[in-house]
């Protein structure tokens, strides 16, 4: 029903809340996976928040960030490893 987004140039630490999503049943915070600065927000979600569920891997993205430490991605799982968990 609603997606609350940060502003471009806002900086966040890893695991810090940067916005929220609200459905008919609940509201939930969204947490930054890695420390960084917001470079872009998906303005399409303002008029169509359902994209988060309908197209999460394509048009439903939330924010694009510039990582504070690009080397921090070394510990992330790729798609195959994530699905194996």
Secondary structure, 3 states (H helix, E strand, C coil): CEEECCCCCCEECCCCEEEEEECCCCEEEEECCCCEEEEEECCHHHHCCCHHHHCCCCCCCCEEEEECCHHHHHHCCCHHHHHHC
